[in-house]
Amino acid sequence: MRFIITAQAGADGTRSGAQDGLDEKLLVAYMAFNEEMHKAGVLVAAEGLNPAARGARVAVSKGKRHLVDGPFTESKELVGGFYIVDVKSLDEAIQWALRVPCGLGIDDVLEIRQLTGAGDIPPEVNRIIKSAAPTWSASVWQAREQIQD
């Protein structure tokens, strides 16, 4: 099962533990954690996200996409980064999330959500996906199967 663990500031928008400048010990703790997940074979991807000012927000109106103000309304809603993990269960994803170092202030709240897998999609929808996007769907499902092996 693949899960995404997203990180964001606390609900009140404050950055607990956040310090100005580089905290080398904290950075080493984060990288050691990433290394541990990688060695355990559960880490698929981990990235930080640039500040919202470097982004954009695109919405739909009357069936067409257009640029809207943004990209985000409140800083407490910003996702600061993410991990994608491939584990056996939600409980295992939770156990990894409970061990993520803290102190950056942009990762006080971690949200864990399961990613959609081929088995979650009804057969008739899967048939349409494979027909409409044969090379993409083959690469996505094949990559996920290789990770699970």
Secondary structure, 3 states (H helix, E strand, C coil): CEEEEEEECCCCCCCCCCCCCCCHHHHHHHHHHHHHHHHHCCEEEEEECCCHHHCCEEEEECCEEEEECCCCCCHHHCEEEEEEEECCCHHHHHHHHCCCCCCCCCCCEEEEEECCCHHHCCHHHHHHHHHHCHHHHHHHHHHHHHHHC
